[in-house]
Amino acid sequence: MKPSLPTSAFAAAALALVLASGSAWSQPLDIRPATQPPAPKQRAIPLPPTRPPGLGMPRHDVAAAPTAAPVATPVVTANNEPQRPAPATKPSRPSAPLSKPEAVERLNAYFNGFATLQGDFIQFAADGRRFEGKIYVQRPGKMRFEYRPPVTMEVIADGTSVAIRDKKLATQDLYSIGQTPLKFLLKEHMDLARDSTVTGVSTKGDILSVKIEDRSTLGGTSKITLNFDLTANELRQWVVIDPQGYETSVSLYNLDTQRRPDQKNFVIDYQRVL
């Protein structure tokens, strides 16, 4: 029998902070009173590093290393005249900012276009701490955040529950998957307009930002910003402000939607909490 869902303020804050971003804590949380939520810090959240050539990113995003220029052999035409090089083509970009319905449809098409996803992530906690690791997703309902040492925690969703496991302390807490703010990664069919409240859409360069609110998360409403790369057609980042006002971000890179993750990544040992 699974344990009942914790209802304490500590559990609510832990779920919002940890599950919203895959946070991992190597020391006790500093939970402030819910009546005095801290204002989110106005700071720039960095996007993930640009991927190297050959991994799907547009070539104009890759910084060329300084190398010696090769000696080019001139190309001549039939009249023995130098052939002019073809003009360089620019990567396609949206001709105008997307409207709210267009932006929602673009993200819906992206999320519903893959069944599996894995890659690397960089997470910035509300206090500025940085964590890195691997993310694995198999829709519907399965997910794993695997943190690099010295972090000892991992987050696993098996399609029904979400477990926050501390490998060092040998502890595990279980939560209902429907109360996590990551449903946009886990649902079998995603419809942002139906499953959440879309509060804003903006475009800056190649990055489309869509702001949504999810009122079904544990502890109250979570505010989520999805940052989507229109040129690479990839989700680059999400930023979550939890019901207590803490802001956390997760940036993604090296994403692979073709390789199927190992099913062992999504196994929860329920005996640990009996």
N, C-alpha and C positions, 0 to 999 in steps of 0.2 A: 504493500500500500504506500502511495506517495505521500510525503508530508504535506500539510496544509500550507498555503501561501503565507509567508510572514507579513505582518501588518504593521510592524513597528516603524518608527520614523527612520531608524538606522537602515532597515531592510529596504524601505522605499528609496532612500537616497542612494544606497549601494546599487540597487537595480538600475536606477536612472543613470548614475554615473558610470557604472561598469558596462551595462549592456548597451547603452546608447552609443558607446564609442569603443567597446572592447577594452576598457580601461583595466589596468592591473595594478594592485596596490601592494607594496612591500611593507607598509606600515599602516597603523590604524587611520581611518578616515576622520577628518575634522568636520563633523556635521554641525552646521550652524542652525539656530532655531528657524523653523519654517516661517515664522512671522516676520523675520528680517532677512529676506533673500538678498544675497549680494548682487550688485549690478554687474552684468557681464562686462569684462574688460574690453575696451576698444583697442584691439590689436589685430594686425594683419596675420591671418592664418596662412602659412605657406602651402602651396600646392606641392605634389610629389615631384621628385627629380625627373627631368626629361629622360626618356628611355633611349638607349643607343640605337644606331641605324639597324634596320632589318627587323625591328620588333613592332612595326606598324605606325610609329609616330611620323608625322610629316617632316620632310627633310629640312624645312626652314626652321624647325625647332631645335635642330641638332647643331651645337656649336662645333665648327670645324677646327680641328687641331692645326696649328701652324706647321706646314710641311713645305719642302722645296717644290716649287712648281715644275711639273714635267715639261719637257720640250715637246711642243705639239707639232705634228707634221701638217703643213698647210694642205687643205683640200681645194682642188681646182675644178672648174667646170670644163665642159667640152671645148670652150673658147679659150682655155688656158687662163681664165680669170679666177681670182680667189673667191671661193664660195662663202657667202655671208652666213654666220651661224644663225640657227632658228631662234627667235625670241624666247626667253625663259618663260615658262608657264607658272602662274601663281596657283597655290592650292585654293580649292573652292571654299568660299565663305558665304554665309548667309547674306543676301542682298539687303535685308532689313531686319531689325529686331523682331523676334517672334512674339506673336500675341500670346495671351494666357492659354487659350485652347490649343494653339499650335505647339507651345512649349510642353504642355501636359501630354499631348499626343506623341511628341518626340521622345519623352522619357518613358511613357508607357510602351512604346514600340521597342525601346532599348531593353527594358526589364523583361518584357515578354518574349524577347528574341533569343534568350539563352536559358538553358536548364542548369548548367553548371558554371562555376566561376572559381578561379583561384589566383592568387597573386600575393604581393607584398603590401604591407600597410605601415604607415607612420601615424602614431596617435599622439596628440597633445592634450594633456589633461587640463583641468580648469586652473591648476596652480602652476602651469607652464612646463610640467615634467613631460618628457618625451619617451615614448615606448615604440618598439618596432616588432614586427613578426609576420606571420603568414595568415592569410584568410582563405577559408574554403567554404564554398556555398554549393548546395545541391537543392534546387527547388523542386517541389515545395517543402519548406519547413526545416531544412537541415543546414547547419552552419557551424563553423569552428573558428575561433580566434586563438592562434597558437603564438605565444609570446617568446621572444628570445631572452635568454638569461641576462641578468639575474632575476628577472620576473618569474615568479613561481605559479602564477594563476593562468587559467585557461577558461574560455567560455565555449560551451557546446550546446547546440540545439539538435534534437533528434527527430523533429517533426511534431512532437507533442509538448515537450518541456524544454526549458533552458536551464542548464547547470552552470554555476560559477564554482569552479574547483580550484582549491589551493593544494598543489602537489606537495609543498613543503610541510604544511600543517595537516595534510590528509583530511581536509574538510570539504564539504560540498553543500551548496544551497540550491534548491530547485524553485523555479518560477514558471508561471503559465506563459507559453509562447505568445499568446494573444495580448499580453500586457507589455511587450517589449516595443521600443520605437523603431525596430529594424524590419518591420513587416514589408517595406518596399523591396527588401532583398529576398524575402522568404515566401511570399505568396505565389500560388500557382499561376494566377492571372492577376496582374496589377492594373488598377485603375486609380490613379492618384486623386482625381476629382471626386470619386465615389468613396474611397477609403480614408480620405483625409480632407482637410480644408486648405485649399491653395490660397495663400495670402499675398503672394507677390511673385513677379517674374521680371528679370532684368538680364541684359546681355552686355558683357564687357570683353571686347576682342572676340576670341573664340570660345569664351566660357559663358555658358547659359546657367543662370542661378534661379532656382525655383524654391520658394519658401512655402513650407506646409506646416500645419498644426495637427497633432494627433492627440485627441482627448481621451483615448482609451488606455494610455500607458499608466503603469502603477504610480500612484502619488499625484496624478493630475495631468495637465497638458504639457506635452513636449513640443518645442518649436524646432523644426529641422530645416536646414538649407542644403539642397542638393546642387553641387557644382558639376556641370556636365560639359565635356569638351566636344564642341560641335564638329571640329575638324577630324579628330581621332575617333569620334563616335564612341566615347567611353565615359563612364562615371569616374570623375577624378577625386571627389571629396564630398563628405557630408559633415555638417556642423550641427551639433545638438545643444540646445539650451534646455536643461531639464526643469521639472516643476519647481525646484528650489532656486533656479536662477544660475546654476553653474553651466559653463560653456565648455564643450569638448569637441575636438575635431578629429577626423580620420581621413587621411589621404591615401589613395591607392595608386599603385604602379605595377608594371610587369603583369598585367592581367591576361589570363588565358581562359577563354570560354569554350575551348574544344576538348581539352583533356578532362577525363572524368576523375574526380577525387576518390581516394581510397575510402571505402565505406567504414573502415575502422575509425576514421576521424569523427564520426557522428554518433558514437556509442556512449551512452550514459550508464554508469554502474549505479543502479538504484539501491543496491545493498549498502552503499556507503552512508546512506541517510536513514536506514531503518533503525 
